[in-house]
């Protein structure tokens, strides 16, 4: 298995992974919309034996500090629980740290994302349409978030996600 940045030749495979992983096309459209709007910062694929089997995207968001949104995270069903998703997330975090982003926000299952350091408590002071126990934050660079409160907004493409 390898993890690498997406290439133009991966677009159809990413769309397939997103649609199969979520059982609908909304997340695939989200990825396309984020890419088309220039809001995608890191789009990574997991490749097994030449086939794209997983994908994550980290996109720009408005926050009181340089922050990214981690979404979506998709792995083909037959590759779940094999480490592909975890490796994609860890690589996304590493690339975000190396590029000097201050934090990452994710909306998802706390039991899953906690293992990567995401914490709902660190996101609880932020105003967002997605606020609640499933919104989590991860400070980067071994630091705390620059501030614990403020308004955050995902890229406009997220508003279309139903």
C-alpha positions as CSV (number, residue, x, y, z in Angstrom):
1,X,0.0,0.0,0.0
2,X,1.1,3.5,-0.8
3,X,-0.3,6.9,0.1
4,X,0.3,9.7,-2.3
5,X,-1.2,13.0,-3.6
6,X,-4.0,12.6,-6.1
7,X,-3.1,13.1,-9.7
8,X,-5.5,14.2,-12.5
9,X,-5.7,10.5,-13.6
10,X,-7.1,9.6,-10.2
11,X,-10.3,11.7,-10.4
12,X,-12.6,8.9,-11.7
13,X,-11.2,6.4,-9.2
14,X,-11.7,8.8,-6.3
15,X,-15.3,9.4,-7.4
16,X,-15.8,5.7,-7.4
17,X,-14.3,5.2,-4.0
18,X,-16.4,8.0,-2.5
19,X,-19.6,6.7,-4.0
20,X,-19.1,3.1,-2.9
21,X,-17.8,4.0,0.5
22,X,-20.8,6.3,1.3
23,X,-23.4,4.5,-0.8
24,X,-24.4,7.8,-2.5
25,X,-22.9,10.4,-4.8
26,X,-23.0,13.5,-2.4
27,X,-19.4,13.0,-1.0
28,X,-18.1,12.5,-4.5
29,X,-19.7,15.8,-5.6
30,X,-18.3,17.5,-2.5
31,X,-14.7,16.4,-3.5
32,X,-15.3,17.6,-7.0
33,X,-16.7,20.9,-5.8
34,X,-13.9,21.5,-3.3
35,X,-11.3,20.7,-6.0
36,X,-13.0,22.9,-8.6
37,X,-13.3,25.9,-6.2
38,X,-9.6,25.6,-5.3
39,X,-10.4,24.8,-1.6
40,X,-8.7,21.4,-1.6
41,X,-5.3,21.7,0.1
42,X,-4.4,18.0,0.4
43,X,-6.1,15.2,-1.5
44,X,-4.5,11.9,-0.8
45,X,-5.2,8.4,-2.2
46,X,-4.3,5.0,-0.8
47,X,-3.2,2.7,-3.6
48,X,-3.1,-1.1,-3.4
49,X,-1.6,-3.0,-6.3
50,X,-2.2,-0.1,-8.7
51,X,-5.8,0.5,-7.6
52,X,-7.1,3.5,-5.7
53,X,-8.8,2.0,-2.6
54,X,-9.0,5.0,-0.3
55,X,-9.2,8.8,-0.3
56,X,-9.1,11.8,2.0
57,X,-9.3,15.5,1.5
58,X,-8.2,18.4,3.7
59,X,-9.7,21.7,2.6
60,X,-9.4,25.3,3.5
61,X,-11.8,26.7,6.1
62,X,-12.3,30.1,7.8
63,X,-11.1,30.1,11.4
64,X,-9.3,32.5,13.7
65,X,-6.1,30.7,12.7
66,X,-4.9,28.7,9.7
67,X,-7.1,25.6,9.8
68,X,-8.2,22.8,7.6
69,X,-11.3,20.6,7.5
70,X,-10.7,16.8,7.2
71,X,-13.5,15.4,5.0
72,X,-14.4,13.2,3.5
73,X,-12.5,10.1,4.5
74,X,-13.4,7.1,2.3
75,X,-12.1,3.6,2.0
76,X,-13.7,0.8,-0.2
77,X,-15.6,-1.6,2.1
78,X,-13.3,-4.6,1.4
79,X,-10.3,-2.5,2.6
80,X,-11.8,-1.3,5.8
81,X,-10.2,-2.3,9.1
82,X,-6.9,-2.9,7.3
83,X,-5.2,0.3,8.2
84,X,-5.7,2.1,4.9
85,X,-7.9,4.9,6.4
86,X,-5.6,5.3,9.4
87,X,-2.6,5.7,7.2
88,X,-4.4,8.2,5.0
89,X,-5.3,10.3,8.1
90,X,-1.9,10.1,9.6
91,X,-0.3,11.2,6.3
92,X,-2.8,14.1,6.0
93,X,-2.0,15.2,9.6
94,X,1.8,15.0,8.8
95,X,1.5,17.0,5.6
96,X,-0.6,19.6,7.4
97,X,1.9,20.0,10.2
98,X,4.8,20.2,7.7
99,X,2.9,23.0,5.9
100,X,2.5,24.9,9.2
101,X,-1.2,24.7,9.5
102,X,-2.3,25.4,13.1
103,X,-5.2,22.9,13.4
104,X,-7.6,20.5,11.7
105,X,-11.3,20.1,12.3
106,X,-13.3,17.0,11.6
107,X,-16.9,16.0,12.0
108,X,-17.2,12.3,12.8
109,X,-17.2,9.5,15.2
110,X,-15.3,10.5,18.4
111,X,-14.3,6.9,19.2
112,X,-12.6,6.7,15.8
113,X,-10.9,10.1,15.5
114,X,-9.8,10.3,19.1
115,X,-7.0,7.8,18.3
116,X,-5.4,10.5,16.0
117,X,-5.6,13.1,18.7
118,X,-8.9,14.8,17.7
119,X,-10.8,16.2,20.7
120,X,-14.4,17.4,20.9
121,X,-13.5,19.5,23.9
122,X,-11.0,21.5,21.8
123,X,-13.7,22.3,19.3
124,X,-16.5,23.1,21.8
125,X,-15.7,26.8,22.0
126,X,-16.1,27.4,18.3
127,X,-19.3,28.5,16.6
128,X,-20.2,26.4,13.6
129,X,-23.3,25.0,11.9
130,X,-21.7,21.6,12.8
131,X,-21.1,22.3,16.5
132,X,-21.7,19.5,18.8
133,X,-20.2,16.3,20.2
134,X,-19.1,15.1,16.7
135,X,-17.1,18.2,15.8
136,X,-13.5,17.7,16.9
137,X,-10.3,19.7,16.6
138,X,-6.6,18.6,16.4
139,X,-3.9,21.2,17.3
140,X,-0.8,20.8,15.1
141,X,2.9,21.2,15.7
142,X,2.8,20.0,19.3
143,X,1.0,23.1,20.4
144,X,-2.5,24.1,21.6
145,X,-4.8,25.8,19.2
146,X,-4.0,29.5,19.0
147,X,-7.4,30.3,20.4
148,X,-10.2,28.1,21.9
149,X,-13.1,30.2,20.7
150,X,-14.3,31.9,17.6
151,X,-16.3,31.3,14.4
152,X,-15.3,28.6,12.0
153,X,-16.8,28.0,8.6
154,X,-16.1,25.1,6.2
155,X,-15.6,25.8,2.5
156,X,-18.9,26.7,0.7
157,X,-19.1,23.3,-1.0
158,X,-20.1,21.7,2.4
159,X,-23.4,23.6,2.4
160,X,-24.5,21.5,-0.5
161,X,-23.9,18.2,1.3
162,X,-27.2,16.7,2.3
